[in-house]
Amino acid sequence: MLQSIRDPHLDAAKNSIMLSDAHKENLEASMSHLAQALDMIKTTTVSTRNISTTQTHGGRGQELLSKGLEDPEH
């Protein structure tokens, strides 16, 4: 079963299951360990998106909205 899990983020969890006699003999304990590892990965994973700025400095759309006008192109 562990061989079919190929996500490198789960390598540590897989190794700890293989080294633990309690996990090797208990499928439920192994599944619980993997589930906890997945939960931890979800909460600690940082977005890798490269967003340079969130400032629009007004821009055309912002300027039209502030004047109460609609964009004539749309």
Secondary structure, DSSP 4 states (H G I P E B T S, - for coil): -GGG---GGGHHHHHHHHH-HHHHT-HHHHHHHHHHHHHHHHHHPPP----------SHHHHHHHHTT---TT-
